[in-house]
Amino acid sequence: MQIRSAVAATSPATASQAMEHFRAKLSYEADASDVAADLAAGVAACVLVDCRRPELYAAGHLPGAINLPHRRITAAVVDELIPDECTLIVTYCAGPHCNASTKGALRFAALGRPVKEMPGGIDGWRRENLPIEQ
């Protein structure tokens, strides 16, 4: 009896399809180590937005991040907190078990702002032993 592969049950994308998919994925996501490298280098290309509740932000957040829970992201609030010349907003939340950063990124995009999400959130940040502010 031949065992069938669960992985190969659905044919893989062509190399060119895969390349386009992964290129697009990188347009939507920012890796924690890349964000940390930009912070360490003093690159001011983005505003970090912690989309969690204020008490979670107060307990620890990424250096320089502002707290803006996704439910509070409105045009008026964003115009007050984030300058129009901001080239990129990076949202994050607690981690893979949380979708506050996805909801926040969607709201920023709906407002016409350039945005990426940091998968893994603060949990992934901590797993890489990166600095936390309180």
C-alpha positions, 0 to 999 in steps of 0.5 A, a space after each residue: 500500500 502506497 502512502 499518499 502525501 498530505 503535503 503534496 495532495 494539493 499541487 504547489 504553486 509554480 515558482 513564479 506564482 510562489 515568488 509573487 506570493 512571497 513578494 506580496 507577503 513582504 509588502 504586508 509584513 515587517 519582521 521583528 528583527 528588521 524593526 529592531 535593526 531600524 530602531 538601533 540604526 535610528 532609521 525613522 521610516 516608521 511609526 510603531 503602533 501597539 494595538 493592544 489595550 492601554 494596560 498591556 501597553 503600560 506593562 511593556 511595549 516596543 521602544 518608541 511605540 505609541 498605544 492606539 488600540 484598534 477600536 480607537 483608530 479613526 481619521 481624527 485620532 490618526 491625524 492628531 497622532 501620526 503626521 501625514 509625512 509618516 512613510 510607514 506605520 507598523 502595527 503589532 499586538 500580543 502575538 499569534 493568538 491576537 488579531 488586534 494588529 490585523 484590525 489596526 492595519 486594516 483601519 490604517 489602510 482604510 484611512 489611506 495610510 501605508 501600513 505593515 503588520 508585525 507578525 508574532 507581536 510583542 511575544 515574537 519580539 520577546 522571544 528574540 530577546 529584543 528590548 522592551 520599554 515600560 
